[in-house]
């Protein structure tokens, strides 16, 4: 284990977080609010970060285990320091509640303990939604984009931080790949903000909701979320951009390079579109009688389907009041999530495809044991090792969700609340059904339940293993 290199990278992460606090600080000053909630953590972050960043590693080579440790520790430290502004400002006096809100922000979950978020100061509200944008692409990918990265193995950090079963480099160098990803991310965010401004949103609301959409997070400046704007235009703009941010960013690069047809041929993208269209039509037909017709049903179902499958978690209505079929379709979409290489959470569409094809292959082998069946994705054979890894991931994912449900059951809350809260947090969706529906918050859960959900959110965003490996004694050995 290269401890000096890990310390050096963690120092850069803390310095980056300190620098990112300048934006909410500026927002607070613009609205005549106290700078103290942001200046204090900035001082701590710059001092500790500078000390760690000065550590000179013996070797610049970063291997898989160091990559996982760096990512896991970075997200924990970012959350611990990121909660401080809420406490100092007294917007969220309880540190545990502030930590819950911060982890939910960074992991782009959008589960909130705030029953009325509109009471927050403007500076803290900015920081709350800005954490979605930071966490969407990942702070370590950000560091790789802006700082000179030495060593040939920095790709391990991207593999640990970027969602999906595989991470491919767009360009030969990791730094170039990270820069392109962040450039696409930034441009889409700015374009969405411009469209929202045309819809009558204030600049403050437009930029914050663009942050939340880009990170597929779901925090809003309003208690009633997007429904509070009462605008079909705003709903459609956000729906389209939620869908786009749920796509693999490699597809955008192909389109930019003039290879749009190749992007459209992506198997994962086509399945993703199919799931969205199918879900929208079924739900629209199911809720038509209760929302004033099929066209109104399409409006609400399109928004909520894109919001849930991309694990954003915005709401344009109280979908917990929908018929059972529609509600449970949304729960299934929570599990599925968006595409690999997107900012969305969940299992990812590519994993679902491989799981389905591997099950079908197994059925064919049972009928004809001598038959050789190859599982393919994007017309390429999938290695047995990768298939095994996806099966393990799926099993652990379900097991963690079940453990979360058991812990939540200690609160005495109903089964639907417990199940959907656990699913919503590990899939980084935010709202669930019943007691954690879009009209409610996570405030009433016990401290133990909140800690459990915090762990689930981190496990879901980091796709389980980078965080679990921190608790594996063998990984901390020097050799």
Buried (B, 14 or more C-beta within 10 A) or exposed (E): BBBBBBBBBBBBBBBBBBBBBEBBBBBBBEEEBEBEBBBBBBEEBBEBBEEBBEBEBEEBBBBBBBBBBBBBBBBBBBBBBBBBBBBBBEBBEBBBBBBBBBBBBBBBBBBBBBEEBEEBBBBBBBBBBBBBBBBBBBBBBBBBBBEEBEBEBBBBBBBBBBBBBEBBBBEEBBBBBBBBBBBBBEEBBEBBBEBBBEBEBEEBBBBBBBBBBBBBBBBBBBBBBBBBBEBEBBBBBBBBBBBBBBBBBBBBBBBBEEEEEEBEEBBBBEBBBEBBEEBBBBBBBBBBEEBEEBEBBBBBBBBBBBBBBBBBBBBBBBBBEBEEEBBBBBBEBBBBBBBBBBBBBBBBBBBBBBBEBBEEBEEEEEEEEEEEBEBBBEEEEBEEEBBEBBBEBBEBBBEBBEBBBEBBBEBEBEEBBBBBBBBBBBBBBBBBBBBBBBBBBBEEBBEEBBBBBBBBBBBBBBBBBBBBBBEEEEBEEEE
